[in-house]
């Protein structure tokens, strides 16, 4: 019997504010370019004031949310487990999820007092994304946010690597993985960011003590996690941790491991204006392919194509009409 949801995602709930800036902005404001940096509320308010004259694009985000929304836009059915506050930003977040066809725990849980998390995404002229994130109440994400019935009724559990930074969210990850194994729900995880690997490698090792069904990472994350110098060594070293995996390589395409062999996925050359959300889109498109009974190669080609489209627009999400157009690509492969 098929399950109700293709993917049950768990991750941070952040409202993204996207700005286009030049490289001097990072120097002038002491920002480390190209990384995701956690900041406190005071620091984020300071940056918001500096950026107040620059037009911003606003939408619900968080890495795993972007992935589940992409899957939903292509025609899949997603569920998202997260935590927002009962403030204006939290209400916006819940409405945006619903408008994108994603069910969530926010539909049936009262939201607590507090401040909903925000992520300032600064896009430089080279299309690189730099993020300064104040987690707000999403830093208090815990096991109470996980709907066991929805998880049991999902083909895949998809875990955002950023959640590994908090003790309560680490417990929530372990709880969700235990429930997934109990209910025969496959487990997928993304490393999320090289900085997260550097700071929390031991916790990832612990989580992956029993191999997951699917692992997503980029080349830098693969090298960091495996402590290797090249991608050939890294992909071999990943095998004990995941039955299948995908290593994205930006303009060089991707490497898929289907449990038996490596599949090299050629890139789709485009003029990138923004790399924000490319990895999230890859995971969403890839999981959409797998849950619609397409093979690893076909899903990898589709995911690479979808990622090539997201980097040509501002923001980590396609317009619905564009997403529907992209979704037809998988039927042509």
C-alpha positions, 0 to 999 in steps of 0.5 A: 500500500502506498504511503500518503506522503513522499517525504517527511522533512524536519528542519529549521523554520526560517523566514528568508530575506534575500538581498543583493549586495556587493563584495565591499558589504562583507568587508565593511560589516565584518561578514565572512563571505560564502558561509552560513553564520549563526548570529544573535538577535542584536547582530541580525537587527543591526544588519537589517538596519544596514540593509533596510534600503535594499529591496528584499525578497521574503519567503518561508525557508530553512534548508529542508523546507526548501527541499520539501516545497520543491518536491511539492511543486513538482507534484509530490506530497510533502510534510514538514516538521518545524517550530515557529512562534505565534508572531507575525513572521510565524503566521507568514511561515505557516501560510506560505507552507500551506500555499505551496501544498505542504502539510505540517505540524503547524496545522494542528499545534498551537504556536508558543510565544517567542520570535520566529527565526530569520535568515538574511541571505546576501547574494554577491555579484559572483552568485555566491550566497552568504547567510547570517541566521538568527534561529529564534524559536526554531533553536528550541525544536524538539521531539514534540514537533514530530507527528509519528502518524505522518512520519509513518505514512511517508516514504522518506524521512529527510533530515536537515543537517543544520538541526545537529547544532542543538541538543534538543534537536539532536534528540529529535533527529534520533527519535525520528530515525527510530520511528522511521525504522519502526515504520519502514520509512527510508531515511535521508540526510543532508550534511547542509554546510561544510561549517556544520561538518567541521563543528559537529563531525562526531555527532554525524558519525554517531547518527550514521553509525547505522547506514542511512538510505540516502545521503546528500552532500556537496564536494566540500562536505564530502571531503570534510566528513571523510578527511580525504583530499580528493573526491575519488577517495571521499566517495569510497569513504562514504560507503559505510555511512549510506546505502546510496548517496549523491555528491553535488559538484556545482558546475561539474554536475554530480556523482550518484552512488546507487548501492552498486555503481557510481553514476556521473551526472553531466551538468547543465551549463547556465549563467548562474546569478544565485546559488542559494538553494541549489543543494536544497533543490537537488535533494527535492528533485532527486527525492521526487524522482525516486518516489515517483519510481524513477531510477537513480540515473534518471532522478540524478539527471532531473535533479541536476537540471532542476538545480540549473534552473534555480541558480538562474533566478533569485531565491531558493524557490521556483515560481510555480509555473516554472516548477511545473515546466521543469517537472515535465523534464523527468518524463523526457529522460 
